[in-house]
Amino acid sequence: MSDAALRLKNHLERLLGNPLPVRIRAWDGSQAGPPGAPVLVVRNRRAVRRLLFKPGELGLARAWVAGDLDIDGDLYTALGLISGLVWERDEDSRSLSGALRDPRVRSAVRGLVQLGGVPLPPAPPREEVRRRGHLHTRRTDRRAVSHHYDVGNDFYEIVLGPSMVYSCAYWDSPRSTLEAAQRDKLELVCRKLGLTPGQRLLDVGCGWGSMAVHAAREHGVSVVGVTLSQEQAAYARKRVADEGLTDRVEIRVQDYRDVTDGPYDAIASIGMAEHVGADRYLGYARDLYALLKPGGRLLNHQIARRPEREETTYHVDEFIDAYVFPDGELAPLGTTVTQLERARLEVRDVESIREHYGLTLRRWVANLEADWSLAQRIAGPGRARVWLLYIAACALAFERNRIGVNQILAVRPPASGASGLPLRARTWN
């Protein structure tokens, strides 16, 4: 009798204490759950074992990356429904050890054990990061950046499109093209920095060179871009050469902590500070302060999380830490502003562009889905599945205000105290 889906549904509902909002299709072809809902496809018993040995987000992620779980139907709708059961529950409700005191939960776990078969933990997918060394040393940061960015430039061309900008775009309208919105973001950064011909710009975490090329070509500045990714640097250098900008743009494989050729008139740090880590953030801010000339500007473009009631309870998202951004950490906006000010920078403007990231991520998902077969061939099926889940889930997180993104403009004040900004500063809009 084919009834695995019904048994799974019943056990999971007892375990979670709520009706399942998605339909289940099991390995034996059976289905159960609300008609018309997105379908969670459980391809094999190994998926059940993954959830038993790692309940919650990491177990789901491992099953998804390995192809043991899939979704039939709208990905966003399914993730939105599942998030209420996994990501948006409070810590107490996610604790299996506490829940096992409930006889109904123990019964559900026994039923899942019977469904899962051989009681051995499946090996994690090979795409999962294996932890080695201390956080945020030069060596571990270089390894973490390589894991994330050295997937293959061809893969990033699929996801990001021709602009090759891997950060939130700046949208005039949801109907704009991704390329136009990314160009507008780069121009917004340049205007906030007040770039003029002949100035020196440091682009920290320069990616594939889009900001460096735009600033040199459109504003006549000299740019040093630094990245820890060999693949990014090679791609960026070719773009610089193709644009005929080798006399004005230098791309280095270098840690920002090793940059010693200041002072710079301006520094752009776009989507890089998330890699720094809470314990090192003040040092990061002080390093950038030291590299700026008096009166120089810093534009820090950074994702922010919401503050915890007790900050000591904050933990890095398990899926992102294991598969996407090893060692990445998010901080609340207020914490970031405080650290920049502790480094003696004067924060002059903060702009939230949270909704813009939801629009950006949905375009990246559409790009990936449109070239799905090629993306899998380039990056491998597991890595492609990591990215699809990551960017789709992030789109929902920004749209639902679970995380945000902000551009923080700061100045290194000169001895006179003059900021150099106009009285009505937001002339860039």
Beta strands, then each sheet from edge to edge (+ up, - down):
strand 1: 23-25
strand 2: 31-32
strand 3: 39-42
strand 4: 69-72
strand 5: 200-204
strand 6: 222-227
strand 7: 249-253
strand 8: 264-270
strand 9: 292-305
strand 10: 346-352
strand 11: 403-411
sheet 1: 2+ 1- 3- 4+
sheet 2: 7+ 6+ 5+ 8+ 9+ 11- 10+
end
